[in-house]
Each structure stands twice: as C-alpha cells, then as structure tokens.
Amino acid sequence: MNREVVPWDDAEPLAGPLGVPLVDLLDRVLATGVVISGDLVIAIADVPLVRLSLHALLSSVSEQVPAPWADGGPL
C-alpha cells in the first residue's frame, strides 16, 4: 500500500506552524459530528440570578440515515 506521508506522521520535528485548511476541518467535523455544550451563569455577590445552558449537535444530513422522528421531522 502506497501511503502519502503527512507532516505529523514524519519522524523529524516540525519546522514551523502546522495548519489545517478550513474546508478539511469542516468536512471532518460534519462527517463525524460535534457536540457543543456550555453554561453561562450571571451572578451578583455570589448569588446566581440567571443560568443559560447551551447544548447543540452539529452533523451532516444524509438520505441513507433515517430521521429519528416517526413522521419525518418536526417541520
């Protein structure tokens, strides 16, 4: 098997910044999916007043994967 060597597989140390093109990064993220979650708490004098929670799933859509809803979706 003839495999192309990428900079991070080489035995020698890297000689500069290593960059990943944005298109390749988005392709990998959408192919595998990513979960983003976070919490924001607004407090005054150590008394929490407002709490916001964010949970998001980013993934690509494919016709080969069925929808999790019985009727095809909420829309």
N, CA, C, O and CB atoms as a CASP TS submission, in Angstrom:
PFRMAT TS
TARGET T0000
AUTHOR 0000-0000-0000
METHOD Language model
MODEL 1
PARENT N/A
ATOM      1  N   MET     1       0.840  -1.167   0.000  1.00  0.00           N
ATOM      2  CA  MET     1       0.000   0.000   0.000  1.00  0.00           C
ATOM      3  C   MET     1       0.894   1.242   0.000  1.00  0.00           C
ATOM      4  O   MET     1       1.772   1.376   0.852  1.00  0.00           O
ATOM      5  CB  MET     1      -0.960  -0.009   1.216  1.00  0.00           C
ATOM      6  N   ASN     2       0.675   2.130  -0.935  1.00  0.00           N
ATOM      7  CA  ASN     2       1.452   3.355  -1.052  1.00  0.00           C
ATOM      8  C   ASN     2       0.695   4.476  -0.345  1.00  0.00           C
ATOM      9  O   ASN     2      -0.336   4.940  -0.831  1.00  0.00           O
ATOM     10  CB  ASN     2       1.722   3.713  -2.549  1.00  0.00           C
ATOM     11  N   ARG     3       1.213   4.908   0.803  1.00  0.00           N
ATOM     12  CA  ARG     3       0.555   5.914   1.616  1.00  0.00           C
ATOM     13  C   ARG     3       1.333   7.218   1.590  1.00  0.00           C
ATOM     14  O   ARG     3       2.558   7.225   1.712  1.00  0.00           O
ATOM     15  CB  ARG     3       0.393   5.420   3.047  1.00  0.00           C
ATOM     16  N   GLU     4       0.618   8.316   1.433  1.00  0.00           N
ATOM     17  CA  GLU     4       1.251   9.635   1.427  1.00  0.00           C
ATOM     18  C   GLU     4       1.610  10.035   2.860  1.00  0.00           C
ATOM     19  O   GLU     4       0.805   9.864   3.775  1.00  0.00           O
ATOM     20  CB  GLU     4       0.314  10.698   0.778  1.00  0.00           C
ATOM     21  N   VAL     5       2.802  10.558   3.049  1.00  0.00           N
ATOM     22  CA  VAL     5       3.254  10.974   4.373  1.00  0.00           C
ATOM     23  C   VAL     5       2.732  12.372   4.648  1.00  0.00           C
ATOM     24  O   VAL     5       2.901  13.280   3.834  1.00  0.00           O
ATOM     25  CB  VAL     5       4.804  10.929   4.482  1.00  0.00           C
ATOM     26  N   VAL     6       2.099  12.540   5.796  1.00  0.00           N
ATOM     27  CA  VAL     6       1.619  13.857   6.212  1.00  0.00           C
ATOM     28  C   VAL     6       2.591  14.409   7.244  1.00  0.00           C
ATOM     29  O   VAL     6       3.312  13.629   7.867  1.00  0.00           O
ATOM     30  CB  VAL     6       0.162  13.783   6.791  1.00  0.00           C
ATOM     31  N   PRO     7       2.642  15.731   7.450  1.00  0.00           N
ATOM     32  CA  PRO     7       3.676  16.314   8.323  1.00  0.00           C
ATOM     33  C   PRO     7       3.689  15.755   9.737  1.00  0.00           C
ATOM     34  O   PRO     7       4.764  15.627  10.323  1.00  0.00           O
ATOM     35  CB  PRO     7       3.490  17.794   8.396  1.00  0.00           C
ATOM     36  N   TRP     8       2.531  15.414  10.313  1.00  0.00           N
ATOM     37  CA  TRP     8       2.520  14.939  11.690  1.00  0.00           C
ATOM     38  C   TRP     8       2.892  13.465  11.810  1.00  0.00           C
ATOM     39  O   TRP     8       3.075  12.983  12.928  1.00  0.00           O
ATOM     40  CB  TRP     8       1.161  15.167  12.295  1.00  0.00           C
ATOM     41  N   ASP     9       3.015  12.719  10.692  1.00  0.00           N
ATOM     42  CA  ASP     9       3.462  11.326  10.714  1.00  0.00           C
ATOM     43  C   ASP     9       4.966  11.195  10.514  1.00  0.00           C
ATOM     44  O   ASP     9       5.518  10.108  10.681  1.00  0.00           O
ATOM     45  CB  ASP     9       2.738  10.533   9.648  1.00  0.00           C
ATOM     46  N   ASP    10       5.630  12.282  10.160  1.00  0.00           N
ATOM     47  CA  ASP    10       7.056  12.249   9.886  1.00  0.00           C
ATOM     48  C   ASP    10       7.845  12.133  11.194  1.00  0.00           C
ATOM     49  O   ASP    10       7.446  12.681  12.222  1.00  0.00           O
ATOM     50  CB  ASP    10       7.483  13.506   9.103  1.00  0.00           C
ATOM     51  N   ALA    11       8.960  11.418  11.139  1.00  0.00           N
ATOM     52  CA  ALA    11       9.771  11.219  12.355  1.00  0.00           C
ATOM     53  C   ALA    11      10.520  12.482  12.766  1.00  0.00           C
ATOM     54  O   ALA    11      10.857  12.630  13.941  1.00  0.00           O
ATOM     55  CB  ALA    11      10.770  10.086  12.138  1.00  0.00           C
ATOM     56  N   GLU    12      10.789  13.389  11.844  1.00  0.00           N
ATOM     57  CA  GLU    12      11.515  14.613  12.149  1.00  0.00           C
ATOM     58  C   GLU    12      10.595  15.623  12.825  1.00  0.00           C
ATOM     59  O   GLU    12       9.386  15.611  12.592  1.00  0.00           O
ATOM     60  CB  GLU    12      12.123  15.211  10.872  1.00  0.00           C
ATOM     61  N   PRO    13      11.160  16.504  13.667  1.00  0.00           N
ATOM     62  CA  PRO    13      10.325  17.532  14.302  1.00  0.00           C
ATOM     63  C   PRO    13       9.798  18.513  13.262  1.00  0.00           C
ATOM     64  O   PRO    13      10.415  18.738  12.221  1.00  0.00           O
ATOM     65  CB  PRO    13      11.122  18.287  15.389  1.00  0.00           C
ATOM     66  N   LEU    14       8.645  19.088  13.571  1.00  0.00           N
ATOM     67  CA  LEU    14       8.024  20.045  12.658  1.00  0.00           C
ATOM     68  C   LEU    14       8.840  21.321  12.610  1.00  0.00           C
ATOM     69  O   LEU    14       9.388  21.761  13.621  1.00  0.00           O
ATOM     70  CB  LEU    14       6.579  20.350  13.083  1.00  0.00           C
ATOM     71  N   ALA    15       8.918  21.914  11.420  1.00  0.00           N
ATOM     72  CA  ALA    15       9.753  23.092  11.228  1.00  0.00           C
ATOM     73  C   ALA    15       8.913  24.336  10.994  1.00  0.00           C
ATOM     74  O   ALA    15       9.251  25.146  10.131  1.00  0.00           O
ATOM     75  CB  ALA    15      10.703  22.881  10.064  1.00  0.00           C
ATOM     76  N   GLY    16       7.849  24.507  11.725  1.00  0.00           N
ATOM     77  CA  GLY    16       7.023  25.683  11.551  1.00  0.00           C
ATOM     78  C   GLY    16       5.599  25.391  11.962  1.00  0.00           C
ATOM     79  O   GLY    16       5.297  24.303  12.451  1.00  0.00           O
ATOM     80  N   PRO    17       4.725  26.357  11.766  1.00  0.00           N
ATOM     81  CA  PRO    17       3.336  26.146  12.163  1.00  0.00           C
ATOM     82  C   PRO    17       2.659  25.100  11.276  1.00  0.00           C
ATOM     83  O   PRO    17       2.912  25.025  10.073  1.00  0.00           O
ATOM     84  CB  PRO    17       2.560  27.467  12.105  1.00  0.00           C
ATOM     85  N   LEU    18       1.813  24.313  11.886  1.00  0.00           N
ATOM     86  CA  LEU    18       1.080  23.282  11.169  1.00  0.00           C
ATOM     87  C   LEU    18      -0.344  23.778  11.003  1.00  0.00           C
ATOM     88  O   LEU    18      -1.012  24.086  11.990  1.00  0.00           O
ATOM     89  CB  LEU    18       1.126  21.904  11.920  1.00  0.00           C
ATOM     90  N   GLY    19      -0.812  23.859   9.778  1.00  0.00           N
ATOM     91  CA  GLY    19      -2.152  24.357   9.528  1.00  0.00           C
ATOM     92  C   GLY    19      -3.035  23.309   8.886  1.00  0.00           C
ATOM     93  O   GLY    19      -2.556  22.428   8.172  1.00  0.00           O
ATOM     94  N   VAL    20      -4.316  23.410   9.142  1.00  0.00           N
ATOM     95  CA  VAL    20      -5.308  22.541   8.530  1.00  0.00           C
ATOM     96  C   VAL    20      -6.251  23.454   7.761  1.00  0.00           C
ATOM     97  O   VAL    20      -6.798  24.397   8.333  1.00  0.00           O
ATOM     98  CB  VAL    20      -6.077  21.662   9.602  1.00  0.00           C
ATOM     99  N   PRO    21      -6.451  23.191   6.474  1.00  0.00           N
ATOM    100  CA  PRO    21      -7.378  24.028   5.713  1.00  0.00           C
ATOM    101  C   PRO    21      -8.781  23.971   6.314  1.00  0.00           C
ATOM    102  O   PRO    21      -9.213  22.922   6.792  1.00  0.00           O
ATOM    103  CB  PRO    21      -7.414  23.588   4.240  1.00  0.00           C
ATOM    104  N   LEU    22      -9.480  25.085   6.288  1.00  0.00           N
ATOM    105  CA  LEU    22     -10.806  25.176   6.868  1.00  0.00           C
ATOM    106  C   LEU    22     -11.771  24.187   6.224  1.00  0.00           C
ATOM    107  O   LEU    22     -12.630  23.632   6.908  1.00  0.00           O
ATOM    108  CB  LEU    22     -11.338  26.585   6.730  1.00  0.00           C
ATOM    109  N   VAL    23     -11.643  23.965   4.940  1.00  0.00           N
ATOM    110  CA  VAL    23     -12.522  23.028   4.243  1.00  0.00           C
ATOM    111  C   VAL    23     -12.338  21.616   4.777  1.00  0.00           C
ATOM    112  O   VAL    23     -13.319  20.901   4.984  1.00  0.00           O
ATOM    113  CB  VAL    23     -12.254  23.060   2.734  1.00  0.00           C
ATOM    114  N   ASP    24     -11.084  21.203   5.005  1.00  0.00           N
ATOM    115  CA  ASP    24     -10.831  19.873   5.553  1.00  0.00           C
ATOM    116  C   ASP    24     -11.364  19.753   6.976  1.00  0.00           C
ATOM    117  O   ASP    24     -11.902  18.710   7.349  1.00  0.00           O
ATOM    118  CB  ASP    24      -9.334  19.562   5.526  1.00  0.00           C
ATOM    119  N   LEU    25     -11.222  20.802   7.766  1.00  0.00           N
ATOM    120  CA  LEU    25     -11.719  20.787   9.130  1.00  0.00           C
ATOM    121  C   LEU    25     -13.248  20.666   9.154  1.00  0.00           C
ATOM    122  O   LEU    25     -13.790  19.869   9.919  1.00  0.00           O
ATOM    123  CB  LEU    25     -11.270  22.052   9.869  1.00  0.00           C
ATOM    124  N   LEU    26     -13.940  21.447   8.330  1.00  0.00           N
ATOM    125  CA  LEU    26     -15.397  21.376   8.269  1.00  0.00           C
ATOM    126  C   LEU    26     -15.868  20.022   7.754  1.00  0.00           C
ATOM    127  O   LEU    26     -16.866  19.483   8.234  1.00  0.00           O
ATOM    128  CB  LEU    26     -15.943  22.489   7.383  1.00  0.00           C
ATOM    129  N   ASP    27     -15.150  19.471   6.775  1.00  0.00           N
ATOM    130  CA  ASP    27     -15.509  18.158   6.243  1.00  0.00           C
ATOM    131  C   ASP    27     -15.417  17.092   7.331  1.00  0.00           C
ATOM    132  O   ASP    27     -16.313  16.257   7.460  1.00  0.00           O
ATOM    133  CB  ASP    27     -14.601  17.789   5.060  1.00  0.00           C
ATOM    134  N   ARG    28     -14.354  17.116   8.103  1.00  0.00           N
ATOM    135  CA  ARG    28     -14.182  16.125   9.174  1.00  0.00           C
ATOM    136  C   ARG    28     -15.222  16.316  10.277  1.00  0.00           C
ATOM    137  O   ARG    28     -15.766  15.338  10.789  1.00  0.00           O
ATOM    138  CB  ARG    28     -12.766  16.219   9.769  1.00  0.00           C
ATOM    139  N   VAL    29     -15.502  17.570  10.646  1.00  0.00           N
ATOM    140  CA  VAL    29     -16.481  17.831  11.701  1.00  0.00           C
ATOM    141  C   VAL    29     -17.872  17.374  11.275  1.00  0.00           C
ATOM    142  O   VAL    29     -18.580  16.733  12.052  1.00  0.00           O
ATOM    143  CB  VAL    29     -16.501  19.325  12.057  1.00  0.00           C
ATOM    144  N   LEU    30     -18.268  17.699  10.045  1.00  0.00           N
ATOM    145  CA  LEU    30     -19.600  17.319   9.588  1.00  0.00           C
ATOM    146  C   LEU    30     -19.721  15.829   9.322  1.00  0.00           C
ATOM    147  O   LEU    30     -20.813  15.274   9.447  1.00  0.00           O
ATOM    148  CB  LEU    30     -19.953  18.082   8.344  1.00  0.00           C
ATOM    149  N   ALA    31     -18.633  15.170   8.960  1.00  0.00           N
ATOM    150  CA  ALA    31     -18.681  13.732   8.718  1.00  0.00           C
ATOM    151  C   ALA    31     -18.847  12.960  10.019  1.00  0.00           C
ATOM    152  O   ALA    31     -19.546  11.947  10.053  1.00  0.00           O
ATOM    153  CB  ALA    31     -17.418  13.273   7.994  1.00  0.00           C
ATOM    154  N   THR    32     -18.216  13.424  11.083  1.00  0.00           N
ATOM    155  CA  THR    32     -18.284  12.701  12.352  1.00  0.00           C
ATOM    156  C   THR    32     -19.277  13.334  13.322  1.00  0.00           C
ATOM    157  O   THR    32     -19.809  12.646  14.193  1.00  0.00           O
ATOM    158  CB  THR    32     -16.910  12.642  12.991  1.00  0.00           C
ATOM    159  N   GLY    33     -19.530  14.618  13.187  1.00  0.00           N
ATOM    160  CA  GLY    33     -20.423  15.312  14.104  1.00  0.00           C
ATOM    161  C   GLY    33     -19.649  15.881  15.282  1.00  0.00           C
ATOM    162  O   GLY    33     -18.565  15.406  15.620  1.00  0.00           O
ATOM    163  N   VAL    34     -20.217  16.893  15.892  1.00  0.00           N
ATOM    164  CA  VAL    34     -19.588  17.517  17.050  1.00  0.00           C
ATOM    165  C   VAL    34     -20.691  18.015  17.986  1.00  0.00           C
ATOM    166  O   VAL    34     -21.737  18.484  17.537  1.00  0.00           O
ATOM    167  CB  VAL    34     -18.637  18.689  16.619  1.00  0.00           C
ATOM    168  N   VAL    35     -20.441  17.906  19.278  1.00  0.00           N
ATOM    169  CA  VAL    35     -21.377  18.387  20.283  1.00  0.00           C
ATOM    170  C   VAL    35     -20.756  19.602  20.964  1.00  0.00           C
ATOM    171  O   VAL    35     -19.605  19.571  21.399  1.00  0.00           O
ATOM    172  CB  VAL    35     -21.722  17.269  21.323  1.00  0.00           C
ATOM    173  N   ILE    36     -21.538  20.665  21.044  1.00  0.00           N
ATOM    174  CA  ILE    36     -21.103  21.884  21.717  1.00  0.00           C
ATOM    175  C   ILE    36     -22.011  22.080  22.918  1.00  0.00           C
ATOM    176  O   ILE    36     -23.235  22.087  22.784  1.00  0.00           O
ATOM    177  CB  ILE    36     -21.141  23.131  20.754  1.00  0.00           C
ATOM    178  N   SER    37     -21.418  22.238  24.078  1.00  0.00           N
ATOM    179  CA  SER    37     -22.235  22.489  25.265  1.00  0.00           C
ATOM    180  C   SER    37     -21.528  23.498  26.160  1.00  0.00           C
ATOM    181  O   SER    37     -20.300  23.554  26.216  1.00  0.00           O
ATOM    182  CB  SER    37     -22.515  21.172  26.039  1.00  0.00           C
ATOM    183  N   GLY    38     -22.317  24.276  26.844  1.00  0.00           N
ATOM    184  CA  GLY    38     -21.746  25.272  27.732  1.00  0.00           C
ATOM    185  C   GLY    38     -22.789  25.837  28.668  1.00  0.00           C
ATOM    186  O   GLY    38     -23.989  25.719  28.425  1.00  0.00           O
ATOM    187  N   ASP    39     -22.326  26.450  29.735  1.00  0.00           N
ATOM    188  CA  ASP    39     -23.202  27.074  30.721  1.00  0.00           C
ATOM    189  C   ASP    39     -22.736  28.504  30.966  1.00  0.00           C
ATOM    190  O   ASP    39     -21.537  28.783  30.982  1.00  0.00           O
ATOM    191  CB  ASP    39     -23.220  26.263  32.048  1.00  0.00           C
ATOM    192  N   LEU    40     -23.678  29.390  31.154  1.00  0.00           N
ATOM    193  CA  LEU    40     -23.393  30.776  31.487  1.00  0.00           C
ATOM    194  C   LEU    40     -24.234  31.140  32.697  1.00  0.00           C
ATOM    195  O   LEU    40     -25.458  31.010  32.673  1.00  0.00           O
ATOM    196  CB  LEU    40     -23.682  31.730  30.283  1.00  0.00           C
ATOM    197  N   VAL    41     -23.581  31.593  33.748  1.00  0.00           N
ATOM    198  CA  VAL    41     -24.280  31.973  34.975  1.00  0.00           C
ATOM    199  C   VAL    41     -23.974  33.437  35.256  1.00  0.00           C
ATOM    200  O   VAL    41     -22.814  33.839  35.333  1.00  0.00           O
ATOM    201  CB  VAL    41     -23.858  31.064  36.183  1.00  0.00           C
ATOM    202  N   ILE    42     -25.021  34.217  35.406  1.00  0.00           N
ATOM    203  CA  ILE    42     -24.877  35.629  35.771  1.00  0.00           C
ATOM    204  C   ILE    42     -25.213  35.733  37.250  1.00  0.00           C
ATOM    205  O   ILE    42     -26.312  35.383  37.680  1.00  0.00           O
ATOM    206  CB  ILE    42     -25.808  36.570  34.895  1.00  0.00           C
ATOM    207  N   ALA    43     -24.243  36.221  38.022  1.00  0.00           N
ATOM    208  CA  ALA    43     -24.426  36.293  39.474  1.00  0.00           C
ATOM    209  C   ALA    43     -23.990  37.662  39.983  1.00  0.00           C
ATOM    210  O   ALA    43     -23.099  38.299  39.422  1.00  0.00           O
ATOM    211  CB  ALA    43     -23.628  35.170  40.187  1.00  0.00           C
ATOM    212  N   ILE    44     -24.629  38.090  41.040  1.00  0.00           N
ATOM    213  CA  ILE    44     -24.252  39.317  41.744  1.00  0.00           C
ATOM    214  C   ILE    44     -24.029  38.944  43.204  1.00  0.00           C
ATOM    215  O   ILE    44     -24.915  38.377  43.843  1.00  0.00           O
ATOM    216  CB  ILE    44     -25.356  40.446  41.596  1.00  0.00           C
ATOM    217  N   ALA    45     -22.851  39.258  43.734  1.00  0.00           N
ATOM    218  CA  ALA    45     -22.478  38.963  45.121  1.00  0.00           C
ATOM    219  C   ALA    45     -22.649  37.476  45.422  1.00  0.00           C
ATOM    220  O   ALA    45     -23.210  37.103  46.452  1.00  0.00           O
ATOM    221  CB  ALA    45     -23.323  39.804  46.099  1.00  0.00           C
ATOM    222  N   ASP    46     -22.165  36.638  44.519  1.00  0.00           N
ATOM    223  CA  ASP    46     -22.223  35.183  44.652  1.00  0.00           C
ATOM    224  C   ASP    46     -23.644  34.628  44.745  1.00  0.00           C
ATOM    225  O   ASP    46     -23.851  33.530  45.262  1.00  0.00           O
ATOM    226  CB  ASP    46     -21.453  34.764  45.863  1.00  0.00           C
ATOM    227  N   VAL    47     -24.616  35.383  44.247  1.00  0.00           N
ATOM    228  CA  VAL    47     -25.996  34.896  44.172  1.00  0.00           C
ATOM    229  C   VAL    47     -26.335  34.717  42.693  1.00  0.00           C
ATOM    230  O   VAL    47     -26.452  35.705  41.967  1.00  0.00           O
ATOM    231  CB  VAL    47     -27.010  35.891  44.882  1.00  0.00           C
ATOM    232  N   PRO    48     -26.494  33.472  42.234  1.00  0.00           N
ATOM    233  CA  PRO    48     -26.812  33.262  40.815  1.00  0.00           C
ATOM    234  C   PRO    48     -28.211  33.778  40.483  1.00  0.00           C
ATOM    235  O   PRO    48     -29.197  33.410  41.122  1.00  0.00           O
ATOM    236  CB  PRO    48     -26.704  31.769  40.454  1.00  0.00           C
ATOM    237  N   LEU    49     -28.268  34.637  39.471  1.00  0.00           N
ATOM    238  CA  LEU    49     -29.552  35.219  39.066  1.00  0.00           C
ATOM    239  C   LEU    49     -30.093  34.574  37.796  1.00  0.00           C
ATOM    240  O   LEU    49     -31.288  34.295  37.703  1.00  0.00           O
ATOM    241  CB  LEU    49     -29.407  36.720  38.857  1.00  0.00           C
ATOM    242  N   VAL    50     -29.221  34.336  36.817  1.00  0.00           N
ATOM    243  CA  VAL    50     -29.639  33.782  35.533  1.00  0.00           C
ATOM    244  C   VAL    50     -28.671  32.682  35.149  1.00  0.00           C
ATOM    245  O   VAL    50     -27.455  32.833  35.271  1.00  0.00           O
ATOM    246  CB  VAL    50     -29.700  34.880  34.431  1.00  0.00           C
ATOM    247  N   ARG    51     -29.224  31.570  34.681  1.00  0.00           N
ATOM    248  CA  ARG    51     -28.384  30.483  34.176  1.00  0.00           C
ATOM    249  C   ARG    51     -28.872  30.093  32.781  1.00  0.00           C
ATOM    250  O   ARG    51     -30.048  29.789  32.579  1.00  0.00           O
ATOM    251  CB  ARG    51     -28.412  29.250  35.142  1.00  0.00           C
ATOM    252  N   LEU    52     -27.955  30.110  31.838  1.00  0.00           N
ATOM    253  CA  LEU    52     -28.245  29.709  30.464  1.00  0.00           C
ATOM    254  C   LEU    52     -27.417  28.469  30.145  1.00  0.00           C
ATOM    255  O   LEU    52     -26.211  28.434  30.390  1.00  0.00           O
ATOM    256  CB  LEU    52     -27.937  30.869  29.453  1.00  0.00           C
ATOM    257  N   SER    53     -28.073  27.459  29.601  1.00  0.00           N
ATOM    258  CA  SER    53     -27.383  26.236  29.191  1.00  0.00           C
ATOM    259  C   SER    53     -27.538  26.072  27.690  1.00  0.00           C
ATOM    260  O   SER    53     -28.626  26.246  27.141  1.00  0.00           O
ATOM    261  CB  SER    53     -27.938  24.989  29.946  1.00  0.00           C
ATOM    262  N   LEU    54     -26.441  25.738  27.036  1.00  0.00           N
ATOM    263  CA  LEU    54     -26.442  25.536  25.594  1.00  0.00           C
ATOM    264  C   LEU    54     -25.961  24.124  25.299  1.00  0.00           C
ATOM    265  O   LEU    54     -24.894  23.710  25.753  1.00  0.00           O
ATOM    266  CB  LEU    54     -25.550  26.589  24.876  1.00  0.00           C
ATOM    267  N   HIS    55     -26.754  23.396  24.541  1.00  0.00           N
ATOM    268  CA  HIS    55     -26.372  22.069  24.073  1.00  0.00           C
ATOM    269  C   HIS    55     -26.749  22.003  22.598  1.00  0.00           C
ATOM    270  O   HIS    55     -27.925  22.115  22.254  1.00  0.00           O
ATOM    271  CB  HIS    55     -27.073  20.919  24.910  1.00  0.00           C
ATOM    272  N   ALA    56     -25.767  21.824  21.731  1.00  0.00           N
ATOM    273  CA  ALA    56     -26.016  21.790  20.295  1.00  0.00           C
ATOM    274  C   ALA    56     -25.268  20.630  19.671  1.00  0.00           C
ATOM    275  O   ALA    56     -24.156  20.302  20.084  1.00  0.00           O
ATOM    276  CB  ALA    56     -25.603  23.115  19.633  1.00  0.00           C
ATOM    277  N   LEU    57     -25.879  20.014  18.681  1.00  0.00           N
ATOM    278  CA  LEU    57     -25.272  18.934  17.920  1.00  0.00           C
ATOM    279  C   LEU    57     -25.176  19.377  16.470  1.00  0.00           C
ATOM    280  O   LEU    57     -26.182  19.722  15.850  1.00  0.00           O
ATOM    281  CB  LEU    57     -26.089  17.611  18.055  1.00  0.00           C
ATOM    282  N   LEU    58     -23.958  19.368  15.929  1.00  0.00           N
ATOM    283  CA  LEU    58     -23.735  19.713  14.526  1.00  0.00           C
ATOM    284  C   LEU    58     -23.333  18.444  13.792  1.00  0.00           C
ATOM    285  O   LEU    58     -22.383  17.764  14.179  1.00  0.00           O
ATOM    286  CB  LEU    58     -22.641  20.829  14.371  1.00  0.00           C
ATOM    287  N   SER    59     -24.059  18.136  12.737  1.00  0.00           N
ATOM    288  CA  SER    59     -23.774  16.938  11.964  1.00  0.00           C
ATOM    289  C   SER    59     -24.332  17.123  10.565  1.00  0.00           C
ATOM    290  O   SER    59     -25.174  17.989  10.333  1.00  0.00           O
ATOM    291  CB  SER    59     -24.368  15.674  12.641  1.00  0.00           C
ATOM    292  N   SER    60     -23.864  16.312   9.643  1.00  0.00           N
ATOM    293  CA  SER    60     -24.373  16.393   8.281  1.00  0.00           C
ATOM    294  C   SER    60     -25.655  15.565   8.164  1.00  0.00           C
ATOM    295  O   SER    60     -25.938  14.708   9.001  1.00  0.00           O
ATOM    296  CB  SER    60     -23.306  15.904   7.266  1.00  0.00           C
ATOM    297  N   VAL    61     -26.414  15.837   7.117  1.00  0.00           N
ATOM    298  CA  VAL    61     -27.667  15.140   6.864  1.00  0.00           C
ATOM    299  C   VAL    61     -27.462  14.226   5.668  1.00  0.00           C
ATOM    300  O   VAL    61     -26.877  14.617   4.658  1.00  0.00           O
ATOM    301  CB  VAL    61     -28.841  16.141   6.615  1.00  0.00           C
ATOM    302  N   SER    62     -27.954  13.001   5.802  1.00  0.00           N
ATOM    303  CA  SER    62     -27.812  12.035   4.725  1.00  0.00           C
ATOM    304  C   SER    62     -29.145  11.338   4.496  1.00  0.00           C
ATOM    305  O   SER    62     -29.888  11.090   5.445  1.00  0.00           O
ATOM    306  CB  SER    62     -26.702  11.007   5.046  1.00  0.00           C
ATOM    307  N   GLU    63     -29.448  11.024   3.253  1.00  0.00           N
ATOM    308  CA  GLU    63     -30.679  10.300   2.947  1.00  0.00           C
ATOM    309  C   GLU    63     -30.598   8.848   3.397  1.00  0.00           C
ATOM    310  O   GLU    63     -31.629   8.195   3.558  1.00  0.00           O
ATOM    311  CB  GLU    63     -30.973  10.366   1.454  1.00  0.00           C
ATOM    312  N   GLN    64     -29.393   8.336   3.601  1.00  0.00           N
ATOM    313  CA  GLN    64     -29.230   6.942   3.996  1.00  0.00           C
ATOM    314  C   GLN    64     -29.504   6.727   5.478  1.00  0.00           C
ATOM    315  O   GLN    64     -29.767   5.600   5.899  1.00  0.00           O
ATOM    316  CB  GLN    64     -27.834   6.471   3.663  1.00  0.00           C
ATOM    317  N   VAL    65     -29.448   7.791   6.274  1.00  0.00           N
ATOM    318  CA  VAL    65     -29.708   7.687   7.705  1.00  0.00           C
ATOM    319  C   VAL    65     -31.141   8.159   7.953  1.00  0.00           C
ATOM    320  O   VAL    65     -31.470   9.303   7.639  1.00  0.00           O
ATOM    321  CB  VAL    65     -28.673   8.529   8.542  1.00  0.00           C
ATOM    322  N   PRO    66     -31.997   7.304   8.509  1.00  0.00           N
ATOM    323  CA  PRO    66     -33.383   7.719   8.717  1.00  0.00           C
ATOM    324  C   PRO    66     -33.521   8.764   9.821  1.00  0.00           C
ATOM    325  O   PRO    66     -32.680   8.847  10.716  1.00  0.00           O
ATOM    326  CB  PRO    66     -34.235   6.516   9.048  1.00  0.00           C
ATOM    327  N   ALA    67     -34.575   9.549   9.753  1.00  0.00           N
ATOM    328  CA  ALA    67     -34.846  10.553  10.777  1.00  0.00           C
ATOM    329  C   ALA    67     -35.268   9.874  12.069  1.00  0.00           C
ATOM    330  O   ALA    67     -35.902   8.820  12.025  1.00  0.00           O
ATOM    331  CB  ALA    67     -35.933  11.537  10.307  1.00  0.00           C
ATOM    332  N   PRO    68     -34.933  10.448  13.216  1.00  0.00           N
ATOM    333  CA  PRO    68     -35.343   9.837  14.474  1.00  0.00           C
ATOM    334  C   PRO    68     -36.823  10.011  14.776  1.00  0.00           C
ATOM    335  O   PRO    68     -37.328   9.392  15.713  1.00  0.00           O
ATOM    336  CB  PRO    68     -34.542  10.408  15.594  1.00  0.00           C
ATOM    337  N   TRP    69     -37.535  10.836  14.011  1.00  0.00           N
ATOM    338  CA  TRP    69     -38.964  11.057  14.238  1.00  0.00           C
ATOM    339  C   TRP    69     -39.775  10.143  13.320  1.00  0.00           C
ATOM    340  O   TRP    69     -39.371   9.869  12.190  1.00  0.00           O
ATOM    341  CB  TRP    69     -39.339  12.548  13.997  1.00  0.00           C
ATOM    342  N   ALA    70     -40.895   9.685  13.805  1.00  0.00           N
ATOM    343  CA  ALA    70     -41.731   8.749  13.037  1.00  0.00           C
ATOM    344  C   ALA    70     -42.337   9.409  11.793  1.00  0.00           C
ATOM    345  O   ALA    70     -42.490   8.748  10.766  1.00  0.00           O
ATOM    346  CB  ALA    70     -42.852   8.197  13.926  1.00  0.00           C
ATOM    347  N   ASP    71     -42.681  10.686  11.867  1.00  0.00           N
ATOM    348  CA  ASP    71     -43.328  11.355  10.739  1.00  0.00           C
ATOM    349  C   ASP    71     -42.358  12.096   9.841  1.00  0.00           C
ATOM    350  O   ASP    71     -42.790  12.811   8.937  1.00  0.00           O
ATOM    351  CB  ASP    71     -44.358  12.310  11.242  1.00  0.00           C
ATOM    352  N   GLY    72     -41.063  11.950  10.060  1.00  0.00           N
ATOM    353  CA  GLY    72     -40.088  12.584   9.201  1.00  0.00           C
ATOM    354  C   GLY    72     -39.503  13.866   9.760  1.00  0.00           C
ATOM    355  O   GLY    72     -38.543  14.392   9.196  1.00  0.00           O
ATOM    356  N   GLY    73     -40.043  14.382  10.842  1.00  0.00           N
ATOM    357  CA  GLY    73     -39.458  15.564  11.451  1.00  0.00           C
ATOM    358  C   GLY    73     -40.493  16.545  11.947  1.00  0.00           C
ATOM    359  O   GLY    73     -41.679  16.420  11.641  1.00  0.00           O
ATOM    360  N   PRO    74     -40.044  17.520  12.713  1.00  0.00           N
ATOM    361  CA  PRO    74     -40.965  18.499  13.288  1.00  0.00           C
ATOM    362  C   PRO    74     -41.446  19.537  12.293  1.00  0.00           C
ATOM    363  O   PRO    74     -42.396  20.258  12.596  1.00  0.00           O
ATOM    364  CB  PRO    74     -40.312  19.187  14.436  1.00  0.00           C
ATOM    365  N   LEU    75     -40.841  19.648  11.129  1.00  0.00           N
ATOM    366  CA  LEU    75     -41.251  20.691  10.174  1.00  0.00           C
ATOM    367  C   LEU    75     -42.277  20.207   9.210  1.00  0.00           C
ATOM    368  O   LEU    75     -42.720  20.966   8.348  1.00  0.00           O
ATOM    369  CB  LEU    75     -40.076  21.205   9.416  1.00  0.00           C
TER
END
